[in-house]
């Protein structure tokens, strides 16, 4: 199991489009993937779960991957979050 702590720096937080990108990227890996903040934990492969977290700008999140491709999964999701999901 590997985890990483990141900050959501997208000005609009994890609204519909970046949340969908995040879920699609997580779903492309075989590992079990979770996303959490201080209060909630969600299945990172479920758009409803991720959207229900209401992640806004500046929120610290922990992404946890557990499985055969956990390292690659964490690297890909980290890159996606750090790129602000392609938004400014």
mmCIF file as gemmi writes it, N, C-alpha and C atoms, coordinates in Angstrom:
data_model
loop_
_atom_site.group_PDB
_atom_site.id
_atom_site.type_symbol
_atom_site.label_atom_id
_atom_site.label_alt_id
_atom_site.label_comp_id
_atom_site.label_asym_id
_atom_site.label_entity_id
_atom_site.label_seq_id
_atom_site.pdbx_PDB_ins_code
_atom_site.Cartn_x
_atom_site.Cartn_y
_atom_site.Cartn_z
_atom_site.occupancy
_atom_site.B_iso_or_equiv
_atom_site.pdbx_formal_charge
_atom_site.auth_seq_id
_atom_site.auth_asym_id
_atom_site.pdbx_PDB_model_num
ATOM 1 N N . UNK Axp A 1 ? 0.849 -1.178 0 1 0 ? 1 A 1
ATOM 2 C CA . UNK Axp A 1 ? 0 0 0 1 0 ? 1 A 1
ATOM 3 C C . UNK Axp A 1 ? 0.893 1.239 0 1 0 ? 1 A 1
ATOM 4 N N . UNK Axp A 2 ? 0.511 2.19 -0.842 1 0 ? 2 A 1
ATOM 5 C CA . UNK Axp A 2 ? 1.234 3.453 -0.959 1 0 ? 2 A 1
ATOM 6 C C . UNK Axp A 2 ? 0.224 4.585 -0.83 1 0 ? 2 A 1
ATOM 7 N N . UNK Axp A 3 ? 0.618 5.646 -0.142 1 0 ? 3 A 1
ATOM 8 C CA . UNK Axp A 3 ? -0.241 6.818 -0.126 1 0 ? 3 A 1
ATOM 9 C C . UNK Axp A 3 ? 0.576 8.082 -0.301 1 0 ? 3 A 1
ATOM 10 N N . UNK Axp A 4 ? -0.127 9.133 -0.704 1 0 ? 4 A 1
ATOM 11 C CA . UNK Axp A 4 ? 0.502 10.43 -0.927 1 0 ? 4 A 1
ATOM 12 C C . UNK Axp A 4 ? -0.484 11.494 -0.45 1 0 ? 4 A 1
ATOM 13 N N . UNK Axp A 5 ? 0.066 12.56 0.117 1 0 ? 5 A 1
ATOM 14 C CA . UNK Axp A 5 ? -0.758 13.69 0.552 1 0 ? 5 A 1
ATOM 15 C C . UNK Axp A 5 ? -0.509 14.843 -0.409 1 0 ? 5 A 1
ATOM 16 N N . UNK Axp A 6 ? -1.585 15.375 -0.961 1 0 ? 6 A 1
ATOM 17 C CA . UNK Axp A 6 ? -1.516 16.469 -1.922 1 0 ? 6 A 1
ATOM 18 C C . UNK Axp A 6 ? -2.508 17.545 -1.535 1 0 ? 6 A 1
ATOM 19 N N . UNK Axp A 7 ? -2.359 18.717 -2.137 1 0 ? 7 A 1
ATOM 20 C CA . UNK Axp A 7 ? -3.333 19.789 -1.957 1 0 ? 7 A 1
ATOM 21 C C . UNK Axp A 7 ? -4.046 20.015 -3.275 1 0 ? 7 A 1
ATOM 22 N N . UNK Axp A 8 ? -5.348 20.212 -3.203 1 0 ? 8 A 1
ATOM 23 C CA . UNK Axp A 8 ? -6.131 20.561 -4.386 1 0 ? 8 A 1
ATOM 24 C C . UNK Axp A 8 ? -5.865 22.034 -4.668 1 0 ? 8 A 1
ATOM 25 N N . UNK Axp A 9 ? -5.164 22.312 -5.748 1 0 ? 9 A 1
ATOM 26 C CA . UNK Axp A 9 ? -4.802 23.692 -6.075 1 0 ? 9 A 1
ATOM 27 C C . UNK Axp A 9 ? -5.585 24.218 -7.28 1 0 ? 9 A 1
ATOM 28 N N . UNK Axp A 10 ? -6.488 23.393 -7.814 1 0 ? 10 A 1
ATOM 29 C CA . UNK Axp A 10 ? -7.362 23.842 -8.88 1 0 ? 10 A 1
ATOM 30 C C . UNK Axp A 10 ? -8.294 24.903 -8.288 1 0 ? 10 A 1
ATOM 31 N N . UNK Axp A 11 ? -8.35 26.106 -8.856 1 0 ? 11 A 1
ATOM 32 C CA . UNK Axp A 11 ? -9.156 27.182 -8.277 1 0 ? 11 A 1
ATOM 33 C C . UNK Axp A 11 ? -10.616 26.81 -8.031 1 0 ? 11 A 1
ATOM 34 N N . UNK Axp A 12 ? -11.155 25.921 -8.841 1 0 ? 12 A 1
ATOM 35 C CA . UNK Axp A 12 ? -12.56 25.518 -8.686 1 0 ? 12 A 1
ATOM 36 C C . UNK Axp A 12 ? -12.713 24.209 -7.936 1 0 ? 12 A 1
ATOM 37 N N . UNK Axp A 13 ? -11.642 23.708 -7.353 1 0 ? 13 A 1
ATOM 38 C CA . UNK Axp A 13 ? -11.708 22.447 -6.629 1 0 ? 13 A 1
ATOM 39 C C . UNK Axp A 13 ? -11.942 21.271 -7.554 1 0 ? 13 A 1
ATOM 40 N N . UNK Axp A 14 ? -12.453 20.194 -6.986 1 0 ? 14 A 1
ATOM 41 C CA . UNK Axp A 14 ? -12.734 19 -7.784 1 0 ? 14 A 1
ATOM 42 C C . UNK Axp A 14 ? -14.189 19.031 -8.228 1 0 ? 14 A 1
ATOM 43 N N . UNK Axp A 15 ? -14.495 19.968 -9.139 1 0 ? 15 A 1
ATOM 44 C CA . UNK Axp A 15 ? -15.84 20.026 -9.7 1 0 ? 15 A 1
ATOM 45 C C . UNK Axp A 15 ? -15.999 18.908 -10.719 1 0 ? 15 A 1
ATOM 46 N N . UNK Axp A 16 ? -17.079 18.877 -11.453 1 0 ? 16 A 1
ATOM 47 C CA . UNK Axp A 16 ? -17.447 17.728 -12.289 1 0 ? 16 A 1
ATOM 48 C C . UNK Axp A 16 ? -16.343 17.256 -13.248 1 0 ? 16 A 1
ATOM 49 N N . UNK Axp A 17 ? -15.764 18.148 -14.03 1 0 ? 17 A 1
ATOM 50 C CA . UNK Axp A 17 ? -14.796 17.713 -15.035 1 0 ? 17 A 1
ATOM 51 C C . UNK Axp A 17 ? -13.528 17.144 -14.417 1 0 ? 17 A 1
ATOM 52 N N . UNK Axp A 18 ? -12.867 17.846 -13.48 1 0 ? 18 A 1
ATOM 53 C CA . UNK Axp A 18 ? -11.675 17.24 -12.893 1 0 ? 18 A 1
ATOM 54 C C . UNK Axp A 18 ? -11.98 15.991 -12.073 1 0 ? 18 A 1
ATOM 55 N N . UNK Axp A 19 ? -13.133 15.947 -11.443 1 0 ? 19 A 1
ATOM 56 C CA . UNK Axp A 19 ? -13.502 14.741 -10.697 1 0 ? 19 A 1
ATOM 57 C C . UNK Axp A 19 ? -13.635 13.556 -11.657 1 0 ? 19 A 1
ATOM 58 N N . UNK Axp A 20 ? -14.235 13.793 -12.82 1 0 ? 20 A 1
ATOM 59 C CA . UNK Axp A 20 ? -14.373 12.733 -13.822 1 0 ? 20 A 1
ATOM 60 C C . UNK Axp A 20 ? -12.995 12.287 -14.32 1 0 ? 20 A 1
ATOM 61 N N . UNK Axp A 21 ? -12.095 13.236 -14.541 1 0 ? 21 A 1
ATOM 62 C CA . UNK Axp A 21 ? -10.734 12.888 -14.962 1 0 ? 21 A 1
ATOM 63 C C . UNK Axp A 21 ? -10.051 12.039 -13.899 1 0 ? 21 A 1
ATOM 64 N N . UNK Axp A 22 ? -10.203 12.427 -12.658 1 0 ? 22 A 1
ATOM 65 C CA . UNK Axp A 22 ? -9.574 11.711 -11.552 1 0 ? 22 A 1
ATOM 66 C C . UNK Axp A 22 ? -10.092 10.28 -11.48 1 0 ? 22 A 1
ATOM 67 N N . UNK Axp A 23 ? -11.404 10.117 -11.562 1 0 ? 23 A 1
ATOM 68 C CA . UNK Axp A 23 ? -12.031 8.792 -11.482 1 0 ? 23 A 1
ATOM 69 C C . UNK Axp A 23 ? -11.611 7.925 -12.671 1 0 ? 23 A 1
ATOM 70 N N . UNK Axp A 24 ? -11.59 8.501 -13.858 1 0 ? 24 A 1
ATOM 71 C CA . UNK Axp A 24 ? -11.177 7.738 -15.042 1 0 ? 24 A 1
ATOM 72 C C . UNK Axp A 24 ? -9.734 7.268 -14.913 1 0 ? 24 A 1
ATOM 73 N N . UNK Axp A 25 ? -8.874 8.141 -14.424 1 0 ? 25 A 1
ATOM 74 C CA . UNK Axp A 25 ? -7.463 7.765 -14.249 1 0 ? 25 A 1
ATOM 75 C C . UNK Axp A 25 ? -7.341 6.67 -13.2 1 0 ? 25 A 1
ATOM 76 N N . UNK Axp A 26 ? -8.017 6.815 -12.073 1 0 ? 26 A 1
ATOM 77 C CA . UNK Axp A 26 ? -7.972 5.804 -11.01 1 0 ? 26 A 1
ATOM 78 C C . UNK Axp A 26 ? -8.496 4.461 -11.519 1 0 ? 26 A 1
ATOM 79 N N . UNK Axp A 27 ? -9.565 4.501 -12.304 1 0 ? 27 A 1
ATOM 80 C CA . UNK Axp A 27 ? -10.188 3.28 -12.807 1 0 ? 27 A 1
ATOM 81 C C . UNK Axp A 27 ? -9.322 2.559 -13.836 1 0 ? 27 A 1
ATOM 82 N N . UNK Axp A 28 ? -8.339 3.244 -14.382 1 0 ? 28 A 1
ATOM 83 C CA . UNK Axp A 28 ? -7.482 2.612 -15.387 1 0 ? 28 A 1
ATOM 84 C C . UNK Axp A 28 ? -6.424 1.701 -14.752 1 0 ? 28 A 1
ATOM 85 N N . UNK Axp A 29 ? -6.399 1.642 -13.427 1 0 ? 29 A 1
ATOM 86 C CA . UNK Axp A 29 ? -5.441 0.796 -12.714 1 0 ? 29 A 1
ATOM 87 C C . UNK Axp A 29 ? -6.173 -0.338 -12.001 1 0 ? 29 A 1
ATOM 88 N N . UNK Axp A 30 ? -5.47 -1.434 -11.787 1 0 ? 30 A 1
ATOM 89 C CA . UNK Axp A 30 ? -6.051 -2.582 -11.098 1 0 ? 30 A 1
ATOM 90 C C . UNK Axp A 30 ? -6.1 -2.401 -9.583 1 0 ? 30 A 1
ATOM 91 N N . UNK Axp A 31 ? -5.259 -1.552 -9.051 1 0 ? 31 A 1
ATOM 92 C CA . UNK Axp A 31 ? -5.186 -1.344 -7.605 1 0 ? 31 A 1
ATOM 93 C C . UNK Axp A 31 ? -6.482 -0.766 -7.056 1 0 ? 31 A 1
ATOM 94 N N . UNK Axp A 32 ? -6.734 -1.051 -5.785 1 0 ? 32 A 1
ATOM 95 C CA . UNK Axp A 32 ? -7.832 -0.429 -5.058 1 0 ? 32 A 1
ATOM 96 C C . UNK Axp A 32 ? -7.36 0.979 -4.704 1 0 ? 32 A 1
ATOM 97 N N . UNK Axp A 33 ? -8.176 1.992 -4.982 1 0 ? 33 A 1
ATOM 98 C CA . UNK Axp A 33 ? -7.758 3.38 -4.793 1 0 ? 33 A 1
ATOM 99 C C . UNK Axp A 33 ? -8.795 4.114 -3.946 1 0 ? 33 A 1
ATOM 100 N N . UNK Axp A 34 ? -8.311 4.807 -2.923 1 0 ? 34 A 1
ATOM 101 C CA . UNK Axp A 34 ? -9.165 5.608 -2.04 1 0 ? 34 A 1
ATOM 102 C C . UNK Axp A 34 ? -8.661 7.043 -2.032 1 0 ? 34 A 1
ATOM 103 N N . UNK Axp A 35 ? -9.574 7.967 -1.817 1 0 ? 35 A 1
ATOM 104 C CA . UNK Axp A 35 ? -9.225 9.371 -1.644 1 0 ? 35 A 1
ATOM 105 C C . UNK Axp A 35 ? -9.876 9.826 -0.346 1 0 ? 35 A 1
ATOM 106 N N . UNK Axp A 36 ? -9.135 10.591 0.446 1 0 ? 36 A 1
ATOM 107 C CA . UNK Axp A 36 ? -9.692 11.045 1.721 1 0 ? 36 A 1
ATOM 108 C C . UNK Axp A 36 ? -9.215 12.453 2.046 1 0 ? 36 A 1
ATOM 109 N N . UNK Axp A 37 ? -10.022 13.125 2.863 1 0 ? 37 A 1
ATOM 110 C CA . UNK Axp A 37 ? -9.602 14.377 3.472 1 0 ? 37 A 1
ATOM 111 C C . UNK Axp A 37 ? -9.666 14.134 4.977 1 0 ? 37 A 1
ATOM 112 N N . UNK Axp A 38 ? -9.733 15.146 5.772 1 0 ? 38 A 1
ATOM 113 C CA . UNK Axp A 38 ? -9.757 14.943 7.224 1 0 ? 38 A 1
ATOM 114 C C . UNK Axp A 38 ? -11.012 14.248 7.725 1 0 ? 38 A 1
ATOM 115 N N . UNK Axp A 39 ? -12.103 14.348 6.977 1 0 ? 39 A 1
ATOM 116 C CA . UNK Axp A 39 ? -13.385 13.863 7.468 1 0 ? 39 A 1
ATOM 117 C C . UNK Axp A 39 ? -13.964 12.679 6.707 1 0 ? 39 A 1
ATOM 118 N N . UNK Axp A 40 ? -13.679 12.563 5.412 1 0 ? 40 A 1
ATOM 119 C CA . UNK Axp A 40 ? -14.348 11.579 4.579 1 0 ? 40 A 1
ATOM 120 C C . UNK Axp A 40 ? -13.357 10.721 3.812 1 0 ? 40 A 1
ATOM 121 N N . UNK Axp A 41 ? -13.797 9.503 3.498 1 0 ? 41 A 1
ATOM 122 C CA . UNK Axp A 41 ? -13.026 8.587 2.656 1 0 ? 41 A 1
ATOM 123 C C . UNK Axp A 41 ? -13.949 8.136 1.537 1 0 ? 41 A 1
ATOM 124 N N . UNK Axp A 42 ? -13.419 8.103 0.309 1 0 ? 42 A 1
ATOM 125 C CA . UNK Axp A 42 ? -14.237 7.71 -0.833 1 0 ? 42 A 1
ATOM 126 C C . UNK Axp A 42 ? -13.475 6.756 -1.739 1 0 ? 42 A 1
ATOM 127 N N . UNK Axp A 43 ? -14.228 5.935 -2.437 1 0 ? 43 A 1
ATOM 128 C CA . UNK Axp A 43 ? -13.68 5.081 -3.486 1 0 ? 43 A 1
ATOM 129 C C . UNK Axp A 43 ? -13.32 5.995 -4.651 1 0 ? 43 A 1
ATOM 130 N N . UNK Axp A 44 ? -12.051 6.055 -4.999 1 0 ? 44 A 1
ATOM 131 C CA . UNK Axp A 44 ? -11.586 6.968 -6.043 1 0 ? 44 A 1
ATOM 132 C C . UNK Axp A 44 ? -12.026 6.54 -7.436 1 0 ? 44 A 1
ATOM 133 N N . UNK Axp A 45 ? -12.645 5.381 -7.555 1 0 ? 45 A 1
ATOM 134 C CA . UNK Axp A 45 ? -13.132 4.912 -8.848 1 0 ? 45 A 1
ATOM 135 C C . UNK Axp A 45 ? -14.629 5.162 -9.016 1 0 ? 45 A 1
ATOM 136 N N . UNK Axp A 46 ? -15.228 5.882 -8.061 1 0 ? 46 A 1
ATOM 137 C CA . UNK Axp A 46 ? -16.661 6.185 -8.095 1 0 ? 46 A 1
ATOM 138 C C . UNK Axp A 46 ? -16.867 7.689 -8.205 1 0 ? 46 A 1
ATOM 139 N N . UNK Axp A 47 ? -17.437 8.133 -9.319 1 0 ? 47 A 1
ATOM 140 C CA . UNK Axp A 47 ? -17.652 9.562 -9.518 1 0 ? 47 A 1
ATOM 141 C C . UNK Axp A 47 ? -18.574 10.138 -8.441 1 0 ? 47 A 1
ATOM 142 N N . UNK Axp A 48 ? -19.599 9.406 -8.06 1 0 ? 48 A 1
ATOM 143 C CA . UNK Axp A 48 ? -20.508 9.912 -7.026 1 0 ? 48 A 1
ATOM 144 C C . UNK Axp A 48 ? -19.807 10.07 -5.688 1 0 ? 48 A 1
ATOM 145 N N . UNK Axp A 49 ? -18.953 9.11 -5.35 1 0 ? 49 A 1
ATOM 146 C CA . UNK Axp A 49 ? -18.22 9.186 -4.088 1 0 ? 49 A 1
ATOM 147 C C . UNK Axp A 49 ? -17.26 10.371 -4.066 1 0 ? 49 A 1
ATOM 148 N N . UNK Axp A 50 ? -16.53 10.558 -5.164 1 0 ? 50 A 1
ATOM 149 C CA . UNK Axp A 50 ? -15.556 11.652 -5.234 1 0 ? 50 A 1
ATOM 150 C C . UNK Axp A 50 ? -16.272 13.003 -5.222 1 0 ? 50 A 1
ATOM 151 N N . UNK Axp A 51 ? -17.341 13.137 -6.001 1 0 ? 51 A 1
ATOM 152 C CA . UNK Axp A 51 ? -18.08 14.397 -6.048 1 0 ? 51 A 1
ATOM 153 C C . UNK Axp A 51 ? -18.716 14.727 -4.696 1 0 ? 51 A 1
ATOM 154 N N . UNK Axp A 52 ? -19.161 13.71 -3.98 1 0 ? 52 A 1
ATOM 155 C CA . UNK Axp A 52 ? -19.831 13.947 -2.699 1 0 ? 52 A 1
ATOM 156 C C . UNK Axp A 52 ? -18.881 14.467 -1.624 1 0 ? 52 A 1
ATOM 157 N N . UNK Axp A 53 ? -17.58 14.353 -1.86 1 0 ? 53 A 1
ATOM 158 C CA . UNK Axp A 53 ? -16.613 14.857 -0.889 1 0 ? 53 A 1
ATOM 159 C C . UNK Axp A 53 ? -16.569 16.384 -0.867 1 0 ? 53 A 1
ATOM 160 N N . UNK Axp A 54 ? -16.959 17.02 -1.974 1 0 ? 54 A 1
ATOM 161 C CA . UNK Axp A 54 ? -16.967 18.485 -2.016 1 0 ? 54 A 1
ATOM 162 C C . UNK Axp A 54 ? -15.591 19.094 -1.834 1 0 ? 54 A 1
ATOM 163 N N . UNK Axp A 55 ? -14.596 18.554 -2.513 1 0 ? 55 A 1
ATOM 164 C CA . UNK Axp A 55 ? -13.215 19.025 -2.353 1 0 ? 55 A 1
ATOM 165 C C . UNK Axp A 55 ? -13.02 20.373 -3.031 1 0 ? 55 A 1
ATOM 166 N N . UNK Axp A 56 ? -12.612 21.361 -2.251 1 0 ? 56 A 1
ATOM 167 C CA . UNK Axp A 56 ? -12.433 22.723 -2.737 1 0 ? 56 A 1
ATOM 168 C C . UNK Axp A 56 ? -10.949 23.096 -2.748 1 0 ? 56 A 1
ATOM 169 N N . UNK Axp A 57 ? -10.67 24.239 -3.334 1 0 ? 57 A 1
ATOM 170 C CA . UNK Axp A 57 ? -9.307 24.756 -3.411 1 0 ? 57 A 1
ATOM 171 C C . UNK Axp A 57 ? -8.651 24.755 -2.03 1 0 ? 57 A 1
ATOM 172 N N . UNK Axp A 58 ? -7.435 24.245 -1.972 1 0 ? 58 A 1
ATOM 173 C CA . UNK Axp A 58 ? -6.658 24.264 -0.739 1 0 ? 58 A 1
ATOM 174 C C . UNK Axp A 58 ? -6.857 23.064 0.166 1 0 ? 58 A 1
ATOM 175 N N . UNK Axp A 59 ? -7.795 22.188 -0.165 1 0 ? 59 A 1
ATOM 176 C CA . UNK Axp A 59 ? -8.038 21.009 0.662 1 0 ? 59 A 1
ATOM 177 C C . UNK Axp A 59 ? -6.879 20.019 0.537 1 0 ? 59 A 1
ATOM 178 N N . UNK Axp A 60 ? -6.379 19.532 1.664 1 0 ? 60 A 1
ATOM 179 C CA . UNK Axp A 60 ? -5.358 18.479 1.662 1 0 ? 60 A 1
ATOM 180 C C . UNK Axp A 60 ? -6.073 17.14 1.506 1 0 ? 60 A 1
ATOM 181 N N . UNK Axp A 61 ? -5.608 16.348 0.544 1 0 ? 61 A 1
ATOM 182 C CA . UNK Axp A 61 ? -6.194 15.03 0.305 1 0 ? 61 A 1
ATOM 183 C C . UNK Axp A 61 ? -5.114 13.967 0.418 1 0 ? 61 A 1
ATOM 184 N N . UNK Axp A 62 ? -5.529 12.785 0.798 1 0 ? 62 A 1
ATOM 185 C CA . UNK Axp A 62 ? -4.643 11.631 0.803 1 0 ? 62 A 1
ATOM 186 C C . UNK Axp A 62 ? -5.174 10.646 -0.225 1 0 ? 62 A 1
ATOM 187 N N . UNK Axp A 63 ? -4.31 10.232 -1.128 1 0 ? 63 A 1
ATOM 188 C CA . UNK Axp A 63 ? -4.662 9.219 -2.116 1 0 ? 63 A 1
ATOM 189 C C . UNK Axp A 63 ? -3.913 7.958 -1.724 1 0 ? 63 A 1
ATOM 190 N N . UNK Axp A 64 ? -4.653 6.855 -1.613 1 0 ? 64 A 1
ATOM 191 C CA . UNK Axp A 64 ? -4.075 5.575 -1.215 1 0 ? 64 A 1
ATOM 192 C C . UNK Axp A 64 ? -4.351 4.544 -2.297 1 0 ? 64 A 1
ATOM 193 N N . UNK Axp A 65 ? -3.308 3.843 -2.718 1 0 ? 65 A 1
ATOM 194 C CA . UNK Axp A 65 ? -3.461 2.772 -3.703 1 0 ? 65 A 1
ATOM 195 C C . UNK Axp A 65 ? -2.887 1.493 -3.112 1 0 ? 65 A 1
ATOM 196 N N . UNK Axp A 66 ? -3.574 0.398 -3.375 1 0 ? 66 A 1
ATOM 197 C CA . UNK Axp A 66 ? -3.147 -0.896 -2.862 1 0 ? 66 A 1
ATOM 198 C C . UNK Axp A 66 ? -3.378 -1.949 -3.941 1 0 ? 66 A 1
ATOM 199 N N . UNK Axp A 67 ? -2.283 -2.492 -4.466 1 0 ? 67 A 1
ATOM 200 C CA . UNK Axp A 67 ? -2.405 -3.511 -5.501 1 0 ? 67 A 1
ATOM 201 C C . UNK Axp A 67 ? -1.146 -3.63 -6.332 1 0 ? 67 A 1
ATOM 202 N N . UNK Axp A 68 ? -1.261 -4.401 -7.396 1 0 ? 68 A 1
ATOM 203 C CA . UNK Axp A 68 ? -0.091 -4.729 -8.207 1 0 ? 68 A 1
ATOM 204 C C . UNK Axp A 68 ? 0.52 -3.524 -8.914 1 0 ? 68 A 1
ATOM 205 N N . UNK Axp A 69 ? -0.288 -2.525 -9.244 1 0 ? 69 A 1
ATOM 206 C CA . UNK Axp A 69 ? 0.226 -1.35 -9.955 1 0 ? 69 A 1
ATOM 207 C C . UNK Axp A 69 ? 0.094 -0.071 -9.119 1 0 ? 69 A 1
ATOM 208 N N . UNK Axp A 70 ? 0.194 -0.232 -7.807 1 0 ? 70 A 1
ATOM 209 C CA . UNK Axp A 70 ? -0.018 0.892 -6.889 1 0 ? 70 A 1
ATOM 210 C C . UNK Axp A 70 ? 0.955 2.044 -7.118 1 0 ? 70 A 1
ATOM 211 N N . UNK Axp A 71 ? 2.199 1.74 -7.401 1 0 ? 71 A 1
ATOM 212 C CA . UNK Axp A 71 ? 3.204 2.796 -7.603 1 0 ? 71 A 1
ATOM 213 C C . UNK Axp A 71 ? 2.86 3.642 -8.837 1 0 ? 71 A 1
ATOM 214 N N . UNK Axp A 72 ? 2.546 2.971 -9.93 1 0 ? 72 A 1
ATOM 215 C CA . UNK Axp A 72 ? 2.198 3.668 -11.162 1 0 ? 72 A 1
ATOM 216 C C . UNK Axp A 72 ? 0.911 4.472 -10.983 1 0 ? 72 A 1
ATOM 217 N N . UNK Axp A 73 ? -0.023 3.914 -10.245 1 0 ? 73 A 1
ATOM 218 C CA . UNK Axp A 73 ? -1.292 4.584 -9.975 1 0 ? 73 A 1
ATOM 219 C C . UNK Axp A 73 ? -1.067 5.879 -9.202 1 0 ? 73 A 1
ATOM 220 N N . UNK Axp A 74 ? -0.316 5.81 -8.129 1 0 ? 74 A 1
ATOM 221 C CA . UNK Axp A 74 ? -0.028 7.004 -7.322 1 0 ? 74 A 1
ATOM 222 C C . UNK Axp A 74 ? 0.704 8.053 -8.157 1 0 ? 74 A 1
ATOM 223 N N . UNK Axp A 75 ? 1.665 7.622 -8.958 1 0 ? 75 A 1
ATOM 224 C CA . UNK Axp A 75 ? 2.405 8.569 -9.802 1 0 ? 75 A 1
ATOM 225 C C . UNK Axp A 75 ? 1.476 9.269 -10.788 1 0 ? 75 A 1
ATOM 226 N N . UNK Axp A 76 ? 0.576 8.527 -11.422 1 0 ? 76 A 1
ATOM 227 C CA . UNK Axp A 76 ? -0.337 9.104 -12.411 1 0 ? 76 A 1
ATOM 228 C C . UNK Axp A 76 ? -1.336 10.061 -11.764 1 0 ? 76 A 1
ATOM 229 N N . UNK Axp A 77 ? -1.895 9.666 -10.625 1 0 ? 77 A 1
ATOM 230 C CA . UNK Axp A 77 ? -2.862 10.536 -9.948 1 0 ? 77 A 1
ATOM 231 C C . UNK Axp A 77 ? -2.19 11.78 -9.374 1 0 ? 77 A 1
ATOM 232 N N . UNK Axp A 78 ? -0.96 11.637 -8.885 1 0 ? 78 A 1
ATOM 233 C CA . UNK Axp A 78 ? -0.211 12.794 -8.398 1 0 ? 78 A 1
ATOM 234 C C . UNK Axp A 78 ? 0.029 13.784 -9.532 1 0 ? 78 A 1
ATOM 235 N N . UNK Axp A 79 ? 0.448 13.276 -10.665 1 0 ? 79 A 1
ATOM 236 C CA . UNK Axp A 79 ? 0.689 14.147 -11.826 1 0 ? 79 A 1
ATOM 237 C C . UNK Axp A 79 ? -0.587 14.864 -12.246 1 0 ? 79 A 1
ATOM 238 N N . UNK Axp A 80 ? -1.707 14.174 -12.222 1 0 ? 80 A 1
ATOM 239 C CA . UNK Axp A 80 ? -2.98 14.776 -12.598 1 0 ? 80 A 1
ATOM 240 C C . UNK Axp A 80 ? -3.369 15.892 -11.627 1 0 ? 80 A 1
ATOM 241 N N . UNK Axp A 81 ? -3.28 15.636 -10.349 1 0 ? 81 A 1
ATOM 242 C CA . UNK Axp A 81 ? -3.64 16.655 -9.346 1 0 ? 81 A 1
ATOM 243 C C . UNK Axp A 81 ? -2.681 17.838 -9.435 1 0 ? 81 A 1
ATOM 244 N N . UNK Axp A 82 ? -1.387 17.573 -9.564 1 0 ? 82 A 1
ATOM 245 C CA . UNK Axp A 82 ? -0.396 18.65 -9.621 1 0 ? 82 A 1
ATOM 246 C C . UNK Axp A 82 ? -0.493 19.481 -10.899 1 0 ? 82 A 1
ATOM 247 N N . UNK Axp A 83 ? -1.104 18.92 -11.947 1 0 ? 83 A 1
ATOM 248 C CA . UNK Axp A 83 ? -1.291 19.671 -13.197 1 0 ? 83 A 1
ATOM 249 C C . UNK Axp A 83 ? -2.559 20.516 -13.151 1 0 ? 83 A 1
ATOM 250 N N . UNK Axp A 84 ? -3.258 20.51 -12.004 1 0 ? 84 A 1
ATOM 251 C CA . UNK Axp A 84 ? -4.536 21.222 -11.85 1 0 ? 84 A 1
ATOM 252 C C . UNK Axp A 84 ? -5.559 20.74 -12.864 1 0 ? 84 A 1
ATOM 253 N N . UNK Axp A 85 ? -5.448 19.487 -13.258 1 0 ? 85 A 1
ATOM 254 C CA . UNK Axp A 85 ? -6.399 18.849 -14.157 1 0 ? 85 A 1
ATOM 255 C C . UNK Axp A 85 ? -6.476 19.567 -15.505 1 0 ? 85 A 1
ATOM 256 N N . UNK Axp A 86 ? -5.373 20.177 -15.894 1 0 ? 86 A 1
ATOM 257 C CA . UNK Axp A 86 ? -5.317 20.873 -17.172 1 0 ? 86 A 1
ATOM 258 C C . UNK Axp A 86 ? -6.004 22.226 -17.167 1 0 ? 86 A 1
ATOM 259 N N . UNK Axp A 87 ? -6.425 22.667 -15.989 1 0 ? 87 A 1
ATOM 260 C CA . UNK Axp A 87 ? -7.059 23.983 -15.887 1 0 ? 87 A 1
ATOM 261 C C . UNK Axp A 87 ? -6.039 24.983 -15.351 1 0 ? 87 A 1
ATOM 262 N N . UNK Axp A 88 ? -6.321 26.251 -15.45 1 0 ? 88 A 1
ATOM 263 C CA . UNK Axp A 88 ? -5.393 27.273 -14.992 1 0 ? 88 A 1
ATOM 264 C C . UNK Axp A 88 ? -5.352 27.396 -13.503 1 0 ? 88 A 1
